Amino acid sequence: MRQYLLRLEKVHYLPSNCTPSHGFNDSLDLRMTNLAQPENQTQLTFILLATAKYFNQDPSTLSSLLTQDLNNGDAHRDNQTGLWGLPVHFYMQGRRVLASKPVSEVLARGGFNLEVRTESFVSRVLFDEEEGREEGAKPRAIGVEYLKGTSMYSADPKYDGSVEGEGAAPSTPPQILKLSDISPSTELHKFNIPLIVDLPGVGTNLQDNYETSVVSYASTNLQNTGPNTPTAHPTTLVSHSGDKFPPQDPTLSVY
């Protein structure tokens, strides 16, 4: 997976091109988490100091610990424990960087044969004809077949199978690949489906996320004693007891 991260990312929390372990020129903007909140919340700082001590890290270097590069190039990176910084895909203004960003950038530049269509559901990938390929050449994707309309997937609550043109289109990459004749050969042969590429890994080892979180509730609300962070988004906070945070609570304006 590392190779794909390097091709996608545009790291802002390190000097440009300072390491081959990161990418600095593509569309996935990555920034380090803001230290303003732990610095302005005494209770949170106390929790983090105790955590550092538990992991045999030096509590006096808390700021450095919280800006450590979680995606560093160390060969044993995935086995390292303790406090780390959290790279996040956000713009400087605090807005999340979406997968649509590179598409929007290409459209804005113009000059490309690219058209974005909404309410379109991909059903399979189309490949060039085998007769036209050079001997030993891999199949080349030349387009997609798609269904036009809303609520195309049968699991959609609004799906209506009686409406002409709508159908049970696939919703995940493995489904699309298998319907495009890219699959473990044994599976397609069982249904007499022609095979384009034999890929035994398609549809296996599926995982929702590569990370998980632990949510902890504090007995008291954490108070912010500093100024608002520049990436704040106002919302209503509710404590574990169900009470809304008081309007004068400075934490409210930060979050």
Secondary structure, DSSP 8 states (H G I E B T S, - for coil): -HHHHHHHEEE-SS-TT--TTS-BSSSEEEEE--SHHHHH-HHHHHHHHHHHHHTT--GGGHHHHTT--TT---TTGGG--S----EE-B-TTS-B--TTHHHHHHHHH--S-----SSEEEEEEEE--GGGS-TT----EEEEEEEESSS-STTSTT--TTSTT------SHHHHHHHTTEE-HHHHHHTT---SEE-TTTT-S--S-S--------SS-----S---TT------B-TTS-B--TT-HHHHH-
